[in-house]
Every structure is written in C-alpha cells, then in structure tokens.
Amino acid sequence: MGDEKKRIWYLDQYKNPHEDKFSVSDVLEWFGKNGIEYVNAVPKIRLGQRFTESDSLFEPQPVGSPFEHLLCQLKWIFTEEREGGFFILIGRKSA
C-alpha cells in the first residue's frame, strides 16, 4: 500500500467525524415511510442469492423476510470484502 493510500485509510478509519450503524430493516422502514419501493440490494438481502453477469441492479427483486435479512447481515460481518457488513439498498419513488 502506497503512502497516499495509507494516509487516506487512516483518515477514513480514525478521523471520520461521524459514523452510524443501520440494519437492512431500518432502511426498509425508511423506504416504507417515504413511499420508496425496494428494488434491489448489494449484496443481496435474501439467503442463497448472488449477482450474476445477467443481473440488473434496477430489476425489482423480492424483499424477503426480516429473519433472512438478519442472517445475511450476520454473514456479511465476517465475509463481505473485509468491510464489516456494508450494504446498499436500491429503491425507487412510488408513483
């Protein structure tokens, strides 16, 4: 790792002024309260699902259950690219 990348990593890890933790269920609740329809997630929020080359980020997927979300999140903590459980949920404003 080069010096600049080390500096950026240090700033991100130790000088970040604010960081919060949210669950998939938290974000889905916000979606519901604000008229946003769940579309997809990275990584997937349903057990056994993975992206393939033919998948589209913007093709609606089933949301799954809160229990599935919890199990996926526990798995992410230990497996997802050493990032500790980061995820992205994609939604669209309901018409």
Residue pairs with C-beta under 8 A, 6 or more apart in sequence:
1 9
23 69
23 70
23 73
24 41
24 45
24 69
24 72
24 73
24 87
24 89
25 66
25 69
25 70
27 89
28 38
28 63
28 69
28 89
30 36
31 37
31 38
31 89
31 91
35 93
35 94
36 91
36 92
36 93
36 94
37 60
37 91
37 92
37 93
37 94
38 60
38 61
38 63
38 89
38 90
38 91
39 57
39 58
39 59
39 60
39 61
39 90
39 91
39 92
40 57
40 58
40 59
40 60
40 61
40 89
40 90
41 61
41 87
41 88
41 89
41 90
42 51
42 57
42 87
42 88
42 90
43 50
43 51
43 72
43 76
43 80
43 87
44 50
44 51
44 61
44 72
45 63
45 64
45 68
45 69
45 72
45 87
45 89
46 61
46 62
46 64
46 68
46 72
47 64
47 68
47 71
47 72
49 61
57 90
58 90
58 92
73 85
73 87
76 84
76 85
76 86
76 87
77 84
77 85
80 86
80 87
